[in-house]
Amino acid sequence: MGDDGTRQQQHPAVEGSGAKAAELDPPLHAIGFEVEELSPSRITGRLLVTPTCCQPFKVLHGGVSALVAESLASMGAHMASGYRRVAGVQLSINHFRSASLGDTVLARAVPVHLGRSTQVWEVKLWKMDPSTREKGPQIAESRVTLLCNLPLPEEHKNAGDALKKYSKL
């Protein structure tokens, strides 16, 4: 379901989305996150909640939700800034519900503000409804503020190559 309550078509996972995550963001790959849609205006993906992602009560660790939010917002901001260096300066996250071991979490990041020096991204996480394989209850929502006018040092001039390789511009 979309934010307005309308039924949204699910985008199929991009072929090799696990390998793509390894190239785009090694920490996301380490927890099993799969990047699906990748553009300067929208990043989506999914995460199977495994023991690696859980806190002691067998539910998704809040820090994992924050990692997903910061990573997706940073990728989007890097693309939206014309592949300039970005740096997260503030992350705020609210957790509404838990996702349990074995659940799949769907994630979506979209820009709220794309300025010359800062960007603000909204990242939402939902538990996937196993019967429909679509978004179920929202479990978390975050805002990520990033500086986006930073110079790209010569030694990191290829930092955006993987994003350019996989993004839909």
DATAUR-V290991 format. One record per residue. N is the residue number from 1. SS is DSSP state (A for helix, B for strand, O for the rest). PHI is phi in degrees with one decimal (none if undefined). D_CENTER is the distance of its C-alpha to the mean C-alpha in Angstrom with 1 decimal. Layout:
BEGIN
n->N ss->SS phi->PHI d_center->D_CENTER
n->N ss->SS phi->PHI d_center->D_CENTER
END
This chain:
BEGIN
n->1 ss->O phi->none d_center->18.2
n->2 ss->O phi->-77.9 d_center->17.0
n->3 ss->O phi->-61.8 d_center->17.0
n->4 ss->O phi->-91.6 d_center->20.7
n->5 ss->O phi->89.3 d_center->21.6
n->6 ss->O phi->-82.4 d_center->22.0
n->7 ss->O phi->-73.6 d_center->21.2
n->8 ss->O phi->-104.7 d_center->18.2
n->9 ss->O phi->-76.2 d_center->18.5
n->10 ss->O phi->-80.5 d_center->16.0
n->11 ss->O phi->-84.1 d_center->15.0
n->12 ss->O phi->-65.4 d_center->16.1
n->13 ss->O phi->-60.6 d_center->14.1
n->14 ss->O phi->-69.0 d_center->14.7
n->15 ss->O phi->-55.1 d_center->17.5
n->16 ss->O phi->72.6 d_center->16.8
n->17 ss->A phi->-64.2 d_center->13.0
n->18 ss->A phi->-69.1 d_center->13.6
n->19 ss->A phi->-65.3 d_center->15.6
n->20 ss->A phi->-61.4 d_center->13.2
n->21 ss->A phi->-61.5 d_center->10.6
n->22 ss->A phi->-61.4 d_center->13.7
n->23 ss->A phi->-78.7 d_center->14.5
n->24 ss->A phi->-80.4 d_center->11.3
n->25 ss->O phi->-156.6 d_center->10.3
n->26 ss->A phi->-54.1 d_center->13.0
n->27 ss->A phi->-62.8 d_center->11.8
n->28 ss->A phi->-63.2 d_center->8.9
n->29 ss->A phi->-61.2 d_center->11.7
n->30 ss->A phi->-60.6 d_center->14.1
n->31 ss->A phi->-94.4 d_center->12.7
n->32 ss->O phi->95.3 d_center->12.5
n->33 ss->O phi->-68.3 d_center->8.9
n->34 ss->B phi->-115.5 d_center->9.4
n->35 ss->B phi->-80.6 d_center->7.7
n->36 ss->B phi->-109.9 d_center->9.7
n->37 ss->B phi->-104.1 d_center->9.8
n->38 ss->B phi->-142.2 d_center->9.5
n->39 ss->B phi->-152.6 d_center->11.5
n->40 ss->O phi->-67.2 d_center->12.2
n->41 ss->O phi->-115.5 d_center->12.0
n->42 ss->B phi->-169.7 d_center->9.1
n->43 ss->B phi->-129.2 d_center->6.0
n->44 ss->B phi->-132.2 d_center->6.0
n->45 ss->B phi->-177.1 d_center->6.5
n->46 ss->B phi->-145.5 d_center->8.5
n->47 ss->B phi->-141.3 d_center->10.0
n->48 ss->B phi->-81.3 d_center->13.8
n->49 ss->O phi->-76.0 d_center->15.0
n->50 ss->O phi->-110.9 d_center->17.5
n->51 ss->A phi->-56.1 d_center->19.9
n->52 ss->A phi->-62.0 d_center->17.9
n->53 ss->A phi->-94.5 d_center->15.2
n->54 ss->B phi->-98.9 d_center->17.9
n->55 ss->O phi->-89.4 d_center->20.1
n->56 ss->O phi->-57.3 d_center->23.9
n->57 ss->O phi->-91.3 d_center->24.0
n->58 ss->O phi->63.8 d_center->21.9
n->59 ss->B phi->-124.8 d_center->18.9
n->60 ss->B phi->-54.6 d_center->15.3
n->61 ss->O phi->-70.1 d_center->15.5
n->62 ss->A phi->-59.4 d_center->14.3
n->63 ss->A phi->-66.8 d_center->13.4
n->64 ss->A phi->-68.6 d_center->11.0
n->65 ss->A phi->-60.0 d_center->9.2
n->66 ss->A phi->-66.6 d_center->9.5
n->67 ss->A phi->-60.0 d_center->8.4
n->68 ss->A phi->-60.7 d_center->4.9
n->69 ss->A phi->-61.2 d_center->5.2
n->70 ss->A phi->-63.6 d_center->7.1
n->71 ss->A phi->-66.4 d_center->5.7
n->72 ss->A phi->-65.3 d_center->3.1
n->73 ss->A phi->-63.1 d_center->6.2
n->74 ss->A phi->-66.2 d_center->8.5
n->75 ss->A phi->-61.9 d_center->8.0
n->76 ss->A phi->-62.9 d_center->8.6
n->77 ss->A phi->-64.6 d_center->11.3
n->78 ss->A phi->-61.9 d_center->12.9
n->79 ss->A phi->-67.3 d_center->13.4
n->80 ss->A phi->-65.8 d_center->14.5
n->81 ss->O phi->-88.4 d_center->16.9
n->82 ss->O phi->79.3 d_center->18.6
n->83 ss->O phi->67.6 d_center->17.2
n->84 ss->O phi->-82.9 d_center->18.7
n->85 ss->B phi->-69.5 d_center->17.7
n->86 ss->B phi->-123.1 d_center->15.4
n->87 ss->B phi->-145.3 d_center->15.4
n->88 ss->B phi->-68.4 d_center->13.7
n->89 ss->B phi->-117.7 d_center->16.6
n->90 ss->B phi->-158.0 d_center->15.6
n->91 ss->B phi->-134.3 d_center->13.1
n->92 ss->B phi->-126.1 d_center->14.3
n->93 ss->B phi->-137.3 d_center->13.1
n->94 ss->B phi->-116.1 d_center->15.3
n->95 ss->B phi->-106.4 d_center->15.5
n->96 ss->O phi->-100.0 d_center->17.6
n->97 ss->O phi->-142.8 d_center->18.1
n->98 ss->O phi->-98.6 d_center->17.7
n->99 ss->O phi->-118.9 d_center->16.4
n->100 ss->B phi->-92.3 d_center->19.1
n->101 ss->O phi->-48.9 d_center->19.6
n->102 ss->O phi->95.8 d_center->19.3
n->103 ss->O phi->-71.2 d_center->17.0
n->104 ss->B phi->-109.2 d_center->14.0
n->105 ss->B phi->-107.7 d_center->10.9
n->106 ss->B phi->-100.7 d_center->9.1
n->107 ss->B phi->-130.2 d_center->5.8
n->108 ss->B phi->-144.5 d_center->5.9
n->109 ss->B phi->-119.1 d_center->5.6
n->110 ss->B phi->-138.2 d_center->9.2
n->111 ss->B phi->-75.4 d_center->11.7
n->112 ss->B phi->-103.5 d_center->14.5
n->113 ss->B phi->-145.2 d_center->16.6
n->114 ss->B phi->-119.7 d_center->17.0
n->115 ss->O phi->-98.8 d_center->20.1
n->116 ss->O phi->-71.0 d_center->22.1
n->117 ss->O phi->-117.0 d_center->21.3
n->118 ss->B phi->-136.4 d_center->18.3
n->119 ss->B phi->-132.6 d_center->15.1
n->120 ss->B phi->-124.5 d_center->13.6
n->121 ss->B phi->-119.7 d_center->10.1
n->122 ss->B phi->-104.4 d_center->9.7
n->123 ss->B phi->-124.9 d_center->6.8
n->124 ss->B phi->-116.6 d_center->8.5
n->125 ss->B phi->-122.4 d_center->8.8
n->126 ss->B phi->-127.3 d_center->11.9
n->127 ss->B phi->-80.5 d_center->14.3
n->128 ss->B phi->-75.9 d_center->15.3
n->129 ss->B phi->-75.8 d_center->19.0
n->130 ss->O phi->-65.2 d_center->20.7
n->131 ss->O phi->-79.1 d_center->23.6
n->132 ss->O phi->-108.7 d_center->21.8
n->133 ss->O phi->60.9 d_center->18.5
n->134 ss->B phi->-116.4 d_center->17.0
n->135 ss->B phi->-59.3 d_center->15.1
n->136 ss->B phi->-105.1 d_center->17.3
n->137 ss->B phi->-65.9 d_center->17.3
n->138 ss->B phi->-71.6 d_center->14.6
n->139 ss->B phi->-107.6 d_center->14.0
n->140 ss->B phi->-158.9 d_center->12.1
n->141 ss->B phi->-146.8 d_center->11.3
n->142 ss->B phi->-137.7 d_center->10.6
n->143 ss->B phi->-122.8 d_center->11.7
n->144 ss->B phi->-124.1 d_center->10.9
n->145 ss->B phi->-105.9 d_center->13.9
n->146 ss->B phi->-131.7 d_center->14.3
n->147 ss->B phi->-76.6 d_center->17.6
n->148 ss->B phi->-133.8 d_center->17.5
n->149 ss->B phi->-113.9 d_center->21.1
n->150 ss->B phi->-83.4 d_center->21.5
n->151 ss->O phi->-68.5 d_center->23.7
n->152 ss->O phi->-96.8 d_center->22.5
n->153 ss->O phi->-59.9 d_center->25.0
n->154 ss->A phi->-53.9 d_center->26.9
n->155 ss->A phi->-70.0 d_center->25.9
n->156 ss->A phi->-118.2 d_center->22.2
n->157 ss->O phi->-63.0 d_center->22.9
n->158 ss->O phi->-98.1 d_center->21.2
n->159 ss->O phi->-58.5 d_center->17.9
n->160 ss->O phi->-92.7 d_center->16.3
n->161 ss->A phi->-59.1 d_center->18.1
n->162 ss->A phi->-66.1 d_center->15.5
n->163 ss->A phi->-62.7 d_center->13.3
n->164 ss->A phi->-62.2 d_center->16.5
n->165 ss->A phi->-64.2 d_center->17.4
n->166 ss->A phi->-103.9 d_center->14.6
n->167 ss->O phi->-79.0 d_center->13.7
n->168 ss->O phi->-105.1 d_center->15.5
n->169 ss->O phi->-93.9 d_center->17.3
END
